[in-house]
Amino acid sequence: MIRVSVDSAPIELAVEVAALEERGAGGVATFTGVVRGDDGITALELEHYPGMTEQALIALAEDATERWSLLGVTMVHRVGVMVPGERIVFVGTAAHHRREALDACAWLIDRLKTDAPFWKRERLGDDARWVEARESDAAAAARWNVD
């Protein structure tokens, strides 16, 4: 089971986790990203290319499912305007054993940060700035490369 959603609606953690637990897995791993309010950020705006973004997330989920023999993958990403403290992303994986679920979840969030077409703009009071790709995100994704 692969579930991908890109939406402006709030992320309902209990609903998403329960759906993964119903897969009969021995391990369910999750990651929840929250909008930070550091550096004076008052809001975060996310834009995406409808259709293309969902396909990129589905491709990542399919790769993870094959690599770790997952029973379920859920990737929910918000778009639109969010304020500090709001959930921005949820990634969940279900597998027969915890190691597969944990590794797949970590791989998915690392790859999502570099491979999914989202554009972020931080609001700082009356000003705004586009968020550039971070080297630390590329390094996190690169650690999963296999020769």
Disulfide bonds with the S-S distance in Angstrom:
none
